Amino acid sequence: MTVVDTIFALSTVPGKSGIAIIRLSGKDTKKISLLISKQKFLNHKTVNYCKFYNPEDNSLIDEGLLLWFSRPNSFTGDDLVEFHVHGSNAVIGKFLKVLSSQKNCRMAEPGEFTKVAFQNNKIDLLKAESIGDLIHSETELQRKQAVNLVNGHASKYYDDLRSKLIKSLSFIEAKIDFAEDDLPENVLKEAHKSIKSIHSDISKIINDNKVGEKIRDGFRVSIVGETNVGKSSLLNLLSKRDAAIVSDEAGTTRDVIETYLNLDGYPVILADTAGIREAKNDVEKKGISLALNKFKEADLNIVVVDNSNKKISDKIKSMINKDSIVLLNKSDVQAKENHKFNTDTILASVKNNENIDKLISLIKKKLSTKYSSNNNILITRERHRIKLNECLKEIDKFLKKDQNKHLELAAEDLRMATRHLGGIVGKVDVEEILGSIFKDFCIGK
């Protein structure tokens, strides 16, 4: 375990608050804590109510709580203390200044406490990333996904797959290194069976429609339609602010306007696009081109139609399919449905906020149906997807090789597969293969 220089940081949001928490961790943590608090000793995982002083002039900074966690039983794995003080800018500023004046004590870099925890094997890479996801989660769906990762469900699953790969590789390594010894006849058969099973499991995870990444980053929903049908007004209503300019003049929206929303627990990036019509100038043509691209890239499209209009352009009709939602707007002008579509349709009034709640429920239903997954393990980052794909490629290469002629080359493919899989959680250790050989075959007798 590596002990870093003593680092400190404000762990709560800056600004006026009842309580602020300042973290201190590293080799001189205990010495600095005793110096500032004037305590004679600190008990592990004990709350101490005390006063905090500036060692330079013995002046009082504040009074509050001191929580002590001795190494290695702390979040970072090093000695760690939390100072709970009053959350005024003056108190926080003074406390941080006092800490920075201590020898070999410095401000922590962004994420450094979590980085130290990883380096000290307190957490793996997957959990480190999920802590960041949990901190930045804004919707219930994002929170649940992050909590699932923090609890280590995905890490355990990948570790189990990796252990199976290492086990199979150890059998193959034993066959290569100790060819003259008699090994059980079914050893290689069982290894191949296990490897094929792992290949199948990883393939199922990858074919997930990118649900985990969409939950983490937000589902992309585009509002499309002709000019002056109420697209920008709908964006403003759903975002509860004037995100887009609303005007009676047709073609006001030229660029794509995006806003991030929490729609009943679902993270959504909602895009307002230019009205679809025969463009009159190059700027509008560009805006329409962007609108069509957003339509193609979206996870879900809301096609807004003016219910008071008798005709709809063929272009708009071609954009309506079973995966889209049609919002028949302006029911306040025309109360009966003027148009029928073979997809989910809602008669509404954006102006009067009528049936918009039904629209929100339908968006959630559509997304949950289209982007559902039977897997408990979801890929949340492109890094994980790349590693899994690379792992599959190596396993494919292994399975295609003639094991009787190219067993050593096949073993190298499996080593690389194990390395890629271990890279997800941050574990790459070839010594485990040797350890597994000794455990299973008692080699070295």
C-alpha positions in Angstrom: 0.0 0.0 0.0 1.3 3.4 -1.1 0.8 6.3 1.3 0.7 9.6 -0.6 1.5 13.1 0.6 -1.1 14.6 2.9 -4.0 16.0 0.8 -7.0 18.0 1.7 -10.2 19.3 0.0 -13.6 20.7 0.7 -16.0 17.7 0.1 -19.2 19.7 0.2 -20.5 22.3 -2.2 -18.9 25.8 -1.7 -21.2 28.5 -0.4 -23.2 29.3 2.7 -24.6 26.3 4.5 -25.1 24.9 8.0 -22.3 22.4 7.7 -19.2 22.0 5.5 -17.0 18.9 5.4 -13.3 19.2 4.8 -11.4 16.0 4.2 -7.7 15.4 5.0 -5.8 12.2 4.1 -2.2 11.0 3.9 0.8 10.3 6.0 0.7 13.4 8.2 -3.0 13.4 8.7 -3.0 12.4 12.4 -0.2 14.9 13.3 -2.0 17.8 11.6 -5.4 16.8 13.1 -4.0 16.7 16.6 -2.2 20.0 16.1 -5.3 21.9 14.9 -7.7 20.3 17.3 -5.4 20.2 20.3 -6.7 16.7 21.1 -4.3 14.3 22.9 -5.5 11.2 21.0 -8.0 10.1 18.3 -10.1 6.9 18.3 -10.8 5.2 15.0 -14.3 5.8 13.7 -15.1 8.1 16.6 -16.9 11.4 16.5 -15.0 14.1 18.5 -16.6 17.4 19.4 -13.8 19.9 19.6 -12.4 23.4 18.7 -10.1 24.1 15.8 -7.1 26.5 16.1 -4.6 28.1 13.8 -1.2 26.7 15.0 0.6 29.9 13.9 -1.1 32.2 16.5 -3.3 29.9 18.5 -6.4 31.7 17.3 -9.8 30.0 17.2 -11.0 29.1 13.7 -14.3 27.3 14.6 -15.7 24.5 16.6 -17.3 21.4 15.3 -16.9 17.6 14.8 -13.8 15.6 13.9 -14.2 12.1 12.5 -11.0 9.9 12.5 -10.5 6.9 10.3 -7.1 5.1 10.7 -5.4 3.3 7.8 -6.1 0.9 6.2 -9.7 1.0 7.3 -10.7 4.2 5.6 -12.1 5.2 2.2 -8.7 6.0 0.8 -6.8 3.3 2.6 -4.6 6.0 4.2 -5.2 7.8 7.5 -8.3 10.0 6.9 -10.1 12.7 8.9 -13.2 14.7 8.3 -13.6 18.2 9.8 -17.3 19.2 10.1 -17.4 22.9 10.5 -19.8 25.7 9.9 -20.4 26.3 6.2 -19.6 30.0 5.8 -17.1 31.1 3.2 -15.0 32.8 5.8 -14.6 29.6 8.0 -14.0 27.4 5.0 -11.4 29.8 3.5 -9.6 30.1 6.8 -9.5 26.4 7.5 -8.2 25.6 4.0 -5.5 28.3 4.3 -4.4 26.8 7.7 -4.2 23.3 6.2 -2.2 24.5 3.1 0.4 26.1 5.4 1.2 22.8 7.0 4.4 21.0 5.8 3.9 18.5 3.0 0.2 19.2 3.0 -1.5 20.3 -0.3 -4.8 20.7 -2.0 -6.1 17.5 -3.6 -6.5 17.3 -7.3 -10.0 16.6 -8.7 -10.9 13.0 -7.9 -7.7 12.4 -6.0 -9.3 10.8 -2.9 -11.0 8.2 -5.1 -7.8 7.8 -7.1 -5.9 7.0 -4.0 -8.6 4.6 -2.9 -8.1 2.7 -6.2 -4.3 2.7 -5.9 -4.6 1.3 -2.4 -7.0 -1.5 -3.7 -9.9 -0.2 -1.7 -12.1 0.0 -4.8 -11.8 -1.1 -8.5 -12.0 1.1 -11.6 -15.6 0.3 -12.1 -16.6 1.4 -8.6 -14.4 4.5 -8.9 -16.3 5.5 -12.1 -19.7 4.7 -10.6 -19.0 7.0 -7.6 -18.6 9.8 -10.1 -21.8 8.7 -11.8 -23.6 8.7 -8.4 -22.4 12.2 -7.6 -23.6 13.6 -10.9 -26.9 11.6 -11.1 -29.8 13.9 -11.6 -32.7 11.4 -12.1 -34.0 8.4 -10.3 -33.0 6.1 -13.1 -29.4 7.4 -13.1 -29.3 7.1 -9.3 -30.4 3.4 -9.3 -27.9 2.5 -12.0 -25.0 4.2 -10.2 -26.0 2.6 -6.8 -26.0 -0.8 -8.5 -22.5 -0.2 -9.8 -21.3 1.2 -6.4 -22.5 -1.9 -4.7 -20.2 -4.0 -6.9 -22.7 -6.1 -8.8 -21.0 -5.5 -12.2 -17.5 -5.8 -10.7 -18.3 -9.2 -9.2 -19.8 -10.3 -12.5 -16.8 -9.3 -14.5 -14.4 -10.7 -11.9 -16.3 -14.1 -12.1 -16.0 -14.1 -15.9 -12.3 -13.3 -15.6 -11.7 -16.0 -13.0 -13.3 -18.5 -15.4 -11.0 -17.4 -18.2 -7.9 -17.6 -15.9 -9.0 -21.1 -14.9 -9.4 -22.2 -18.5 -6.1 -20.6 -19.4 -4.3 -22.4 -16.5 -5.5 -25.7 -17.9 -4.1 -24.8 -21.3 -0.8 -23.5 -19.8 -0.4 -26.8 -17.9 -0.9 -28.8 -21.1 1.8 -26.7 -22.8 4.3 -26.6 -19.9 3.8 -30.2 -18.7 2.9 -32.0 -21.9 4.7 -35.2 -20.7 2.4 -35.5 -17.7 -0.9 -37.2 -17.9 -3.7 -34.7 -17.5 -7.4 -35.7 -17.2 -8.8 -36.3 -20.7 -11.7 -33.9 -20.3 -9.5 -30.9 -19.1 -9.3 -29.1 -22.5 -12.9 -30.0 -23.4 -14.1 -28.4 -20.1 -11.9 -25.4 -20.8 -13.4 -24.9 -24.3 -16.9 -25.3 -22.9 -16.3 -22.7 -20.3 -14.7 -20.3 -22.8 -17.7 -20.6 -25.2 -20.0 -19.9 -22.3 -18.1 -16.7 -21.5 -18.2 -15.7 -25.1 -22.0 -16.1 -25.1 -22.4 -14.1 -21.8 -20.3 -11.2 -23.1 -22.1 -11.1 -26.4 -25.4 -10.7 -24.5 -24.0 -7.8 -22.5 -22.8 -6.0 -25.6 -26.1 -6.4 -27.5 -27.9 -4.2 -25.0 -29.0 -1.4 -27.3 -26.6 0.8 -25.3 -29.2 1.2 -22.5 -26.7 1.8 -19.7 -24.9 4.6 -21.6 -28.3 6.2 -22.5 -29.3 6.2 -18.9 -26.0 7.8 -17.9 -25.8 10.4 -20.6 -29.5 11.0 -21.3 -32.0 9.7 -23.9 -32.1 11.9 -27.1 -35.6 13.1 -27.9 -36.2 15.4 -30.9 -39.2 17.6 -31.6 -39.9 17.8 -35.3 -42.6 19.2 -37.5 -43.6 21.9 -39.9 -43.2 25.6 -39.1 -45.5 27.3 -36.6 -46.9 24.1 -35.2 -45.8 24.8 -31.6 -42.4 22.9 -31.4 -40.6 25.7 -29.5 -43.5 26.3 -27.2 -43.5 22.6 -26.3 -39.8 22.8 -25.5 -40.3 25.8 -23.3 -43.3 24.1 -21.6 -41.4 20.9 -20.9 -38.2 22.6 -19.7 -40.3 25.1 -17.7 -38.3 28.1 -19.0 -37.9 30.2 -22.2 -35.3 28.0 -23.8 -36.4 28.8 -27.3 -37.7 32.0 -29.0 -41.4 31.7 -29.8 -42.8 33.8 -32.6 -45.7 33.9 -35.0 -43.2 34.3 -37.8 -42.5 31.1 -39.6 -39.0 29.7 -39.6 -37.8 31.5 -36.4 -35.9 28.4 -35.2 -32.8 27.9 -37.4 -30.4 26.1 -35.1 -31.0 23.1 -32.9 -31.8 24.1 -29.3 -31.2 21.4 -26.7 -32.1 21.3 -23.0 -31.6 18.6 -20.4 -34.7 17.4 -18.6 -35.7 15.0 -15.9 -38.9 13.6 -17.3 -40.5 11.6 -14.5 -37.2 10.1 -13.5 -35.9 9.6 -17.1 -32.9 11.7 -18.2 -33.7 13.3 -21.5 -31.9 15.6 -23.9 -34.7 17.4 -25.6 -34.0 19.1 -28.9 -36.1 21.7 -30.7 -35.5 21.8 -34.4 -36.1 24.0 -37.4 -39.5 23.7 -39.1 -39.6 21.4 -42.1 -40.7 23.1 -45.3 -39.3 24.3 -48.6 -36.4 26.5 -47.5 -36.3 30.1 -48.7 -32.6 30.8 -48.0 -29.3 29.0 -47.3 -29.5 29.6 -43.5 -32.9 28.0 -43.3 -31.7 25.1 -45.5 -28.9 24.5 -43.1 -31.3 24.5 -40.1 -33.6 22.0 -41.8 -30.6 19.8 -42.6 -29.7 19.8 -38.9 -33.3 19.0 -38.0 -33.3 16.0 -40.3 -30.0 14.7 -38.8 -31.4 15.1 -35.3 -34.5 13.1 -36.4 -32.2 10.3 -37.6 -30.0 10.3 -34.5 -32.8 10.5 -31.9 -33.8 7.7 -29.6 -37.4 9.0 -29.9 -39.1 11.6 -32.1 -42.1 13.8 -31.2 -43.7 14.8 -34.4 -45.8 17.9 -33.8 -48.8 18.5 -36.1 -51.1 21.5 -36.2 -54.5 19.9 -35.7 -56.2 22.9 -37.1 -54.5 22.5 -40.5 -56.2 20.3 -43.0 -53.1 19.2 -44.9 -49.8 17.8 -43.8 -46.7 17.7 -46.0 -45.6 14.4 -47.4 -42.2 14.9 -45.8 -43.8 15.1 -42.3 -45.9 12.0 -43.0 -42.8 10.1 -44.0 -41.3 10.9 -40.6 -44.1 9.3 -38.7 -43.6 5.7 -37.7 -44.4 3.2 -34.9 -41.4 4.4 -32.9 -42.5 8.1 -32.9 -45.2 10.0 -31.0 -47.5 12.3 -32.8 -48.7 15.4 -30.9 -51.8 16.9 -32.5 -51.4 20.4 -31.1 -53.8 23.3 -30.9 -56.8 21.3 -29.6 -57.9 24.7 -28.2 -58.5 25.8 -31.8 -59.7 22.4 -33.2 -61.1 20.1 -30.5 -61.6 17.0 -32.8 -58.8 15.0 -34.3 -58.3 16.2 -37.9 -55.8 13.5 -38.7 -55.3 9.8 -38.0 -52.0 8.0 -37.7 -51.0 4.4 -37.2 -48.9 5.2 -34.1 -49.3 6.7 -30.7 -51.1 10.0 -31.0 -52.1 12.6 -28.4 -54.5 15.4 -29.0 -53.2 18.3 -26.9 -52.9 22.0 -26.5 -49.4 23.3 -25.6 -50.8 26.8 -25.1 -53.2 25.6 -22.4 -51.0 22.8 -21.1 -53.6 20.2 -21.9 -52.7 16.5 -22.1 -48.9 17.3 -21.8 -48.9 15.0 -18.8 -50.0 12.2 -21.1 -47.2 13.1 -23.5 -44.6 12.8 -20.7 -46.1 9.4 -19.6 -46.0 8.1 -23.2 -42.4 9.3 -23.7 -41.4 7.3 -20.6 -43.3 4.3 -21.7 -41.8 4.4 -25.2 -38.2 4.7 -23.9 -38.7 2.0 -21.3 -40.1 -0.4 -23.9 -37.6 0.3 -26.6 -34.6 0.5 -24.4 -35.2 -2.4 -21.9 -32.7 -5.1 -21.2 -32.9 -8.5 -19.6 -29.3 -8.1 -18.4 -28.7 -7.0 -14.9 -25.2 -5.9 -16.0 -25.4 -2.7 -18.2 -22.5 -1.1 -20.0 -22.3 2.6 -18.8 -19.2 3.8 -20.6 -17.6 3.4 -24.0 -14.4 2.3 -22.3 -16.2 -0.8 -21.0 -17.7 -1.6 -24.4 -14.3 -1.4 -26.1 -12.7 -3.7 -23.6 -15.5 -6.3 -24.0 -15.4 -6.1 -27.8 -11.6 -6.6 -27.7 -12.1 -9.6 -25.3 -14.6 -11.2 -27.7 -12.2 -10.7 -30.6 -9.4 -12.6 -28.8 -11.8 -15.4 -27.8 -12.9 -15.7 -31.4 -9.3 -16.0 -32.5 -8.7 -18.6 -29.8 -11.8 -20.7 -30.9 -10.8 -20.6 -34.6 -7.3 -22.0 -34.0 -6.4 -25.7 -34.3 -5.7 -26.6 -30.7 -3.6 -29.6 -31.7 -1.2 -27.5 -33.9 -1.3 -24.0 -32.4 -2.0 -24.4 -28.7 0.7 -21.9 -27.6 -0.7 -19.2 -30.0 -4.2 -20.0 -28.8 -3.1 -19.6 -25.2 -1.7 -16.1 -26.1 -5.2 -15.2 -27.5 -6.7 -16.2 -24.2 -4.1 -14.2 -22.2 -5.1 -11.1 -24.2 -8.8 -11.8 -23.6 -8.2 -12.1 -19.9 -6.2 -8.8 -20.0 -9.0 -6.9 -21.8 -11.6 -8.2 -19.4 -9.5 -7.4 -16.4 -9.0 -3.9 -17.8 -12.7 -3.0 -17.0 -12.2 -3.3 -13.3 -8.5 -2.4 -13.4 -7.0 -5.9 -12.8 -4.2 -7.2 -14.9 -2.1 -9.8 -13.1 -0.4 -12.7 -15.0 0.8 -14.2 -11.7 -2.8 -15.3 -11.1 -2.5 -17.8 -13.9 0.6 -19.4 -12.3 -1.2 -19.4 -9.0 -4.1 -21.2 -10.5 -1.9 -23.9 -12.1 -0.3 -24.7 -8.7 -3.6 -24.8 -7.0 -5.3 -27.1 -9.4 -2.5 -29.4 -10.5 -0.2 -29.4 -7.4 2.7 -28.8 -9.7 6.1 -28.5 -7.9 5.6 -31.6 -5.8 
